[in-house]
């Protein structure tokens, strides 16, 4: 039979060191000071927003493409509406 422990002497179990301060009776004490903080990365926040993006309405997209190809999509009313919404977005704080 081969002795596999012949290179190093056998070692018994070692004690477990506490991760934080130890109070009387060997009980772990609660850490005092700053509270725990969780920071969520930009990538995680963007990934969470993916679920809130509405599905693509393919019928509407096809209809708009057809109107653009036919030259009937750009009307005075649609352009004014788009400009109004753009101005609202750009100058929201004014």
Secondary structure, 3 states (H helix, E strand, C coil): CCCCCCCCCCCCCCCCCCCCCECHHHCECCCCCCCCCCCCCHHHHHHHHHHHCCCCCHHHHHHHHHHHHHCCCCCHHHHHHHHHHHHHHHCCCC
